[in-house]
């Protein structure tokens, strides 16, 4: 039975539940013990390779030139921000690169860059 006033949370139980929830989410069991998982945001930028026709960029370039901007070239790109947890920044980079290779980009016609930042 709780000794606190009605409507007041049992803070001991709340802290215990939060502790175990964080522990379950933040730690990954390994053969050598526990490995802390860190939250990262991987930014994957996908663009057409040079020489591949980019009608969106060409139309935008022409519109910018009509507005008086002098451009040598313009390429369009798609940017994906992937939030993930990983053991290290290198692991997060590797996983995001695999996502790009397997789905986000077509390596035949696209180049992609991956940047990883800790959240």
N, C-alpha and C positions, 0 to 999 in steps of 0.2 A: 504494500500500500504506500502511495506517495505521501510525503509529509508536506508537500507544497500546497499552496492555495489552489482551489478549483480554477481551471483554465490556464494555469501556469505550467509550462512544459517541464518535464523531468530532465534537467540539463545534463545530468550524469548519463542518462540513456541516450540523449541526443548526441553528446560528444562521443560516446562509445560507438554509436551507429556511423557517425561521420568518419571516425578513425578507421573502422573496418572497411567502409566504402572506399576511402582514399587508398588504403593499403591494397585492397583488391585491384583497384584500377591502376595504381602507379607502379606496382612491382610485378615482375615477371620471373617466375622460378627458373633457374638454370642449374646446370650440374655443379657450378661453383658457388651457388648461393642465390642472392637476389640481385637483380639488375634494375636500376631505376629507369623508368620510361619517361621521356621528356616530350612535351608538346611542341610540334613544329608546324610551320606553314611553308609548304613547297609551292613556289610559283613556277608554273610551266608555261613558257611562251612558245607558241607554234606559229611558224610563218612558212610561206612557200619558198622553195629554193630559188636562188637567182636564176633567171632564164625561164622559169615556169610562168605562164601567162597568169596575171593577177588582175582581172577586170575590175574588181572593187577598188584596188589601189589606183589603177589607171584613171577611172572615173573621178575619184577623189582628187587626184593630182591635177587633172584638167580643170576641175572646179576651183581649186586653190589658185591655179595660174590665172584664171579669169578674174579672181579677186585681187590680183596684183602680187601674189607671192611667187618668187623665183625659186624653183626646185630643180635639183639634179635628178632626183628619183624619189619614189615613195613605195613602200611595201606595207600591206596590211598584215595584221597578226591577231591571233586569238590568245587570250591569257586565261589560264586556269589556276585558281588558288585552292590547294588541297591541304586541309587540316588533318594531321595525323600524329600519332605517337610512335616514337622509335627510340631505340637504345642510344643512338648518336646521330649527329647531323649527317655523317656519311651514310648511315643506314637509311635515313629519311630521303637523302638524295638518290640512293640506289633504288628505293621503292618508287619514287616519283618518276625516275628515268624509265623504269619498267612500265609504268602506267602510260608514259608517253609513247614508248616503243610499241606497246600492245594495243592501244586504243586511241589516245589523244592525237597522235600524229601518224601520217603515212610516210614512213622513212624514204619511200621512193620519190616523193614530191615535196616533203616538208623537212625543214630544219627545226630543231627545238633547243631551248635553253632551260635549265633547271636551276633555280636559286632557292636556298633553304634558309629560313630564319626561325629562331626559337621564339615561341609565343610566350 
